[in-house]
């Protein structure tokens, strides 16, 4: 997830993406995403097993920003909100 100007990147894992996006968009929980106003879903991947998702998240958190940007722009070059209309 990112903010309106795409200057902040937030990574996370969830078993219910739509619900988690709603929580970010409503900004009713304290934390990183509220502080930095990360409400735009610009990238996600589905995994069959939660451990695979957690392992990928851990790897991605070690990546340089440039590599994360390339991943987003591979599938979403305009940084559109992929959850637009979900909530």
Buried (B, 14 or more C-beta within 10 A) or exposed (E): BBBEEEEBBBEBBEEEBEEBBBBBBEBEEEEEBBEBBBBBBBBBEEEEEEEEBEEBBEEBEEBEEEEBBEBBEEEBEEBEBBBEEEE
